[in-house]
Amino acid sequence: MKAGSRGMSDGRERFGLRRALVVLQVALSLVLVVGALLFVRSLRNLVTLDAGFRQDNLLIVSLDLRRAGIAEERRTAVYREIADRLQALPGVSGASQASIVPISGSGWNNNIVIGGKKYTDNVNFNRVSPGFFQTMGTAMLTGRDFNEHDAGAAHQVAIVNQSFIDKFFGGRNPIGELFQIDEGPGVPRPPFEIVGVVKNTKYTDLREPFGPIVFFAAAQDDKPDPFLQVVVHASASTATVASEVKAAVAETNPSIVLEFQTMETQVRDSLMRERLMATLSGLFGALAAVIAMIGLYGVMSYMVARRSNEIGIRMALGAGRADVVRMVMREATLLLGAGLIVGAVLAIAAARMATSLLFGLRPWDPSTLAASAVVLAAIAALASYLPAARASRLEPTIALREE
């Protein structure tokens, strides 16, 4: 740098190019840092979201009864027996059957008819047994839960969530109201009486907005399939409860095949993409910040080397070390400011393209932009202060003799 500090090949044009490259580095670094913070904050929003049910100590037991040879007409009774056995286990505080386990990716929906009027918006459905909401930790807002009397097809009942009554009943109390499932020609459409309302819960995944859900009584299913899912709330460790569940099911029928998973694992697996995006963007953001720091440090060091004579003259004429530091830092601040302005525009444009990957955040989130700018400013201050401090320690006589 000393050898080329006065040569024609390192003139203003080339130094200007270096400055432009540093501005570009800062701008691109801001884009990556903003992206990293947006993805990390989106993941945090999803992880801390109140999904309407508990996740801790919740064991999902999936049973395959095809090898057991249980006739279709006996399945409902067998399912009830299995649920009762699991409920009675010492390490279990709640156990209930569910056709659709939340955040499993599975779903069942259809249109409904209320008072002869067909609504075209799909409603999500589920079949659960008594105690499901207590097991899941979902609050009952009004009405009652299913009980042992909700069996057979004589009097069909249903429990709905808050979104259902907000959408179809204008928020008024729906207890006792009737609705039907919209079926094809020739298919029976029995009326369902609403007997309870529960808190909103997520259905397919955490990203979806809270939508209307209808819960039917599992004991009123006239065609139960050979697959059963039981949600178990464990008061002991889930590993201990899993072994107890396996033994209890074997007492019912040893041919039943079981699989176990915890709700925490299921929710974590559903956020695999979000975790990957947060991790990769965080690594790239950190790398970009380091590269920007190196680039700014190199340019400021080069500037100090080129202006050694000027700095010596200023100090000989009475400039103090603080004046020299301010001069160098002022130059760095200009480069940083230009980079942040350009980077903010690019970051907002890039974030708009990734809107579908964000959750609970706007692409132009001001706190994220401000935090990213502060991080880069701190890095730039450190990268610039080192050459500035070195320049302030130059001896004027030595600086003036440099060629």
C-alpha positions in Angstrom: 0.0 0.0 0.0 2.9 2.4 0.7 4.5 1.6 -2.6 1.4 2.4 -4.5 0.1 5.3 -2.4 1.5 7.9 -4.8 1.4 6.0 -8.1 -0.9 6.8 -11.0 -2.3 3.2 -10.9 -3.9 3.9 -7.5 -5.4 7.2 -8.3 -8.8 8.7 -7.4 -10.7 6.5 -9.8 -9.4 3.2 -8.3 -9.9 4.5 -4.8 -13.4 5.5 -5.7 -14.0 2.0 -7.0 -12.9 0.6 -3.7 -15.3 2.9 -1.9 -18.1 1.8 -4.2 -17.3 -1.8 -3.5 -17.4 -1.2 0.3 -20.8 0.5 -0.1 -22.0 -2.5 -2.1 -20.7 -4.9 0.5 -22.5 -3.0 3.3 -25.7 -2.9 1.3 -25.7 -6.6 0.5 -24.7 -7.4 4.1 -27.7 -5.4 5.3 -30.0 -7.5 3.0 -28.6 -10.7 4.4 -28.8 -9.6 8.0 -32.3 -8.3 7.6 -33.3 -11.6 6.0 -31.7 -13.6 8.8 -33.5 -11.5 11.5 -36.9 -11.8 9.7 -36.6 -15.6 9.4 -35.4 -16.0 13.0 -38.2 -13.8 14.3 -40.7 -15.7 12.2 -39.6 -19.0 13.7 -39.8 -17.5 17.1 -43.3 -16.3 16.5 -44.3 -19.8 15.4 -42.6 -21.5 18.3 -44.2 -19.2 20.9 -47.6 -19.1 19.3 -50.6 -20.2 21.3 -52.0 -23.0 19.1 -55.0 -23.5 21.5 -53.7 -26.8 22.9 -50.8 -28.0 25.1 -47.7 -29.5 23.6 -45.7 -30.8 26.6 -46.2 -34.3 27.9 -48.6 -35.1 25.1 -48.1 -38.6 23.5 -49.8 -39.5 20.2 -50.5 -43.2 19.9 -51.3 -44.5 16.3 -52.9 -47.9 16.1 -53.3 -50.1 13.1 -56.1 -52.7 13.6 -56.1 -54.3 10.2 -54.1 -57.4 11.4 -56.4 -57.8 14.4 -59.3 -58.9 12.3 -61.8 -56.7 14.2 -65.1 -56.4 12.3 -66.3 -52.9 11.4 -69.4 -53.1 13.7 -67.2 -53.9 16.7 -64.6 -51.3 16.2 -66.4 -48.5 18.1 -66.6 -50.7 21.2 -63.0 -51.8 20.9 -61.9 -48.2 20.5 -63.8 -47.2 23.6 -62.2 -50.1 25.5 -58.7 -49.1 24.4 -59.3 -45.5 25.4 -60.7 -46.6 28.8 -57.6 -48.9 29.4 -55.2 -46.0 28.6 -57.1 -43.6 30.8 -56.8 -45.9 33.7 -53.0 -46.2 33.5 -51.1 -44.8 36.5 -48.9 -42.4 34.5 -51.8 -41.1 32.4 -53.9 -38.0 33.3 -56.0 -38.0 30.2 -56.6 -40.1 27.0 -58.9 -39.6 24.1 -59.6 -40.8 20.6 -59.1 -38.3 17.7 -59.6 -38.9 14.0 -57.4 -35.9 13.1 -54.5 -35.0 15.4 -53.7 -31.2 15.2 -50.6 -30.2 13.2 -50.4 -33.6 11.6 -50.9 -32.3 8.0 -54.1 -34.4 7.7 -57.5 -32.9 7.2 -61.2 -33.5 6.6 -63.5 -30.7 5.4 -66.7 -30.0 3.6 -69.4 -27.3 3.2 -72.3 -27.0 5.7 -76.0 -26.1 5.5 -77.6 -23.9 8.2 -81.4 -23.2 8.0 -81.5 -24.5 4.4 -78.7 -22.1 3.3 -75.6 -23.6 1.9 -72.3 -21.9 2.8 -69.5 -22.4 0.2 -66.6 -21.9 2.6 -65.1 -25.2 3.7 -65.3 -26.1 7.4 -62.7 -28.4 9.0 -64.0 -31.5 10.8 -62.8 -34.0 13.4 -64.1 -36.9 15.4 -63.1 -37.1 19.1 -64.2 -39.0 22.1 -65.2 -37.6 25.6 -62.3 -35.9 27.4 -60.4 -34.9 24.2 -60.5 -31.1 25.1 -59.4 -31.7 28.6 -56.5 -34.0 27.4 -55.4 -31.4 24.9 -55.7 -28.5 27.3 -58.3 -26.7 25.1 -60.7 -24.6 27.1 -64.5 -25.2 26.9 -66.1 -21.8 26.4 -69.7 -22.8 26.8 -72.0 -25.8 26.7 -70.8 -29.3 27.4 -68.3 -32.0 26.3 -69.3 -35.3 24.7 -70.4 -38.0 27.1 -71.4 -41.7 27.1 -75.0 -40.8 26.0 -73.7 -39.4 22.7 -73.8 -42.7 20.8 -75.7 -44.1 17.9 -77.3 -42.2 15.1 -80.6 -41.2 16.8 -79.5 -37.8 17.9 -76.3 -36.4 16.3 -74.4 -33.8 18.3 -71.4 -31.6 17.6 -69.1 -29.2 19.3 -67.8 -26.1 17.4 -65.0 -23.6 18.0 -65.2 -19.8 18.4 -64.4 -19.1 14.8 -67.4 -21.2 13.7 -69.9 -19.2 15.7 -68.2 -15.9 14.7 -68.5 -16.9 11.0 -71.9 -18.5 10.9 -73.8 -17.1 13.9 -72.4 -13.6 14.2 -70.9 -14.4 17.6 -74.3 -15.2 19.3 -74.7 -18.3 21.4 -75.2 -21.3 19.1 -76.1 -23.9 21.7 -79.1 -25.9 20.5 -78.8 -24.7 16.9 -78.8 -27.2 14.0 -76.7 -27.6 10.9 -76.1 -30.3 8.2 -73.1 -31.4 6.1 -73.5 -30.7 2.4 -73.6 -34.1 0.8 -74.3 -35.3 -2.7 -77.7 -36.4 -4.1 -79.0 -39.5 -2.3 -76.7 -39.2 0.6 -78.4 -38.7 4.0 -77.9 -35.3 5.6 -78.8 -35.8 9.3 -79.0 -32.6 11.4 -76.3 -32.0 14.1 -77.1 -30.2 17.3 -74.5 -27.9 18.7 -73.9 -28.7 22.3 -70.7 -26.9 23.1 -68.2 -24.3 22.1 -64.4 -24.5 22.5 -61.4 -22.2 22.2 -59.9 -21.8 18.7 -57.1 -24.2 17.9 -54.8 -24.7 14.9 -55.8 -27.6 12.6 -53.4 -28.5 9.8 -50.4 -26.4 10.6 -49.3 -23.4 12.7 -49.2 -20.9 9.9 -52.9 -21.2 9.0 -55.3 -18.6 10.5 -57.8 -19.9 13.1 -60.7 -21.2 11.1 -64.1 -22.8 11.8 -63.8 -26.4 13.2 -66.6 -28.9 14.0 -66.0 -31.8 16.3 -68.2 -34.8 16.1 -68.7 -37.6 18.6 -66.5 -40.6 17.8 -69.1 -43.0 19.2 -71.6 -41.8 16.5 -69.3 -42.8 13.6 -71.3 -45.5 11.7 -68.2 -46.5 9.6 -65.1 -46.4 11.8 -61.9 -47.2 9.8 -59.3 -49.6 11.1 -56.9 -46.8 12.1 -57.1 -45.3 15.5 -55.3 -42.4 17.1 -55.3 -41.8 20.8 -53.9 -38.6 22.4 -52.5 -39.3 25.8 -51.5 -36.7 28.4 -48.7 -38.2 30.5 -48.2 -37.2 34.1 -45.0 -39.3 34.1 -42.3 -39.4 31.4 -43.6 -40.2 27.9 -41.1 -43.1 27.6 -42.5 -44.8 30.6 -46.1 -44.1 29.5 -45.4 -45.5 26.0 -44.3 -48.9 27.5 -47.4 -48.9 29.7 -49.6 -48.1 26.7 -48.0 -50.9 24.6 -48.7 -53.4 27.3 -52.3 -52.2 27.8 -53.1 -52.4 24.1 -51.6 -55.9 23.9 -54.0 -57.0 26.5 -56.9 -55.9 24.3 -55.4 -57.5 21.1 -51.7 -58.4 20.6 -52.0 -58.1 16.8 -52.6 -54.3 17.0 -49.6 -52.4 15.6 -48.6 -49.3 17.5 -46.5 -46.2 16.7 -45.6 -43.4 19.1 -44.8 -39.7 18.7 -44.9 -36.7 21.0 -46.8 -33.6 20.1 -43.6 -31.5 20.7 -41.8 -33.6 18.0 -44.7 -33.3 15.6 -44.8 -29.5 16.0 -41.1 -29.3 15.6 -41.1 -31.4 12.5 -43.8 -29.2 11.0 -41.4 -26.3 11.3 -38.5 -28.0 9.6 -38.5 -25.5 6.7 -38.7 -22.5 9.0 -35.8 -23.8 11.1 -33.7 -24.5 8.0 -34.3 -21.0 6.6 -33.5 -19.4 10.0 -30.3 -21.4 10.3 -29.0 -20.9 6.7 -29.9 -17.2 6.6 -28.3 -16.7 10.0 -25.1 -18.2 8.8 -25.0 -16.2 5.6 -25.9 -13.0 7.5 -23.0 -13.5 9.9 -20.6 -14.3 7.0 -21.8 -11.2 5.2 -21.2 -9.0 8.3 -17.7 -10.4 8.6 -16.9 -9.7 5.0 -18.3 -6.2 5.2 -16.1 -5.6 8.3 -13.0 -6.9 6.5 -13.8 -4.7 3.4 -14.3 -1.6 5.5 -11.2 -2.2 7.5 -9.2 -2.7 4.3 -10.4 0.5 2.7 -9.9 2.6 5.8 -6.4 1.2 6.3 -5.6 2.0 2.7 -7.0 5.5 3.1 -4.8 6.0 6.2 -1.7 4.8 4.3 -2.4 7.2 1.4 -3.0 10.1 3.6 0.0 9.6 6.0 1.6 12.9 4.8 -1.7 14.8 5.2 -2.1 13.4 8.7 1.5 14.3 9.6 0.9 17.9 8.4 -2.4 18.2 10.3 -0.7 17.0 13.5 2.3 19.3 12.9 -0.1 22.2 12.6 -1.8 21.3 15.9 -4.4 18.6 15.2 -4.8 16.3 18.1 -5.3 12.5 18.1 -9.0 12.9 18.6 -9.2 15.1 15.4 -7.4 12.4 13.4 -9.8 9.7 14.7 -12.8 11.8 13.9 -11.5 12.5 10.3 -11.1 8.7 9.7 -14.4 7.8 11.3 -16.2 10.5 9.3 -15.0 8.8 6.1 -16.2 5.4 7.4 -19.6 6.9 8.5 -20.2 8.2 4.9 -19.5 4.8 3.4 -21.6 3.1 6.0 -24.5 5.5 5.6 -24.5 5.1 1.8 -24.4 1.4 2.1 -27.3 1.3 4.6 -29.5 3.5 2.4 -28.9 1.3 -0.6 -29.2 -1.8 1.5 -32.5 -0.8 3.1 -34.1 -0.4 -0.3 -32.7 -3.8 -1.5 -33.7 -5.5 1.8 -37.3 -4.3 1.6 -37.6 -5.4 -2.1 -36.1 -8.9 -1.3 -38.3 -9.3 1.8 -41.4 -8.6 -0.3 -40.4 -11.6 -2.5 -40.2 -13.8 0.7 -43.4 -12.6 2.3 -44.9 -16.1 2.1 -42.1 -17.4 4.3 -42.7 -14.9 7.0 -45.1 -15.2 9.9 -46.4 -12.4 12.0 -44.0 -9.9 10.4 -44.2 -7.4 7.5 -41.4 -7.3 4.9 -40.6 -3.7 5.9 -40.7 -4.4 9.7 -39.1 -1.3 11.2 -37.6 -2.9 14.3 -35.9 -5.6 12.1 -34.4 -2.9 9.8 -33.3 -0.8 12.8 -31.7 -3.8 14.5 -29.9 -4.9 11.4 -28.6 -1.3 10.8 -27.4 -1.1 14.4 -25.5 -4.4 14.1 -23.8 -3.3 10.9 -23.0 0.1 12.4 -21.4 -1.5 15.4 -19.3 -3.8 13.2 -18.3 -0.8 11.0 -17.4 1.3 14.0 -15.0 -1.5 15.2 -13.6 -2.0 11.7 -13.0 1.7 11.3 -11.7 2.5 14.7 -8.7 0.3 14.5 -7.1 2.2 11.4 -8.3 5.5 13.0 -6.5 4.7 16.3 -3.4 3.7 14.4 -3.4 6.9 12.4 -3.7 9.0 15.6 -0.5 7.4 16.9 1.6 8.5 13.8 4.6 10.7 14.6 4.4 13.8 12.5 8.1 13.7 11.6 7.9 10.1 10.4 4.7 10.7 8.5 6.2 13.7 6.7 9.3 11.7 5.6 7.2 8.9 4.0 7.5 8.7 0.2 
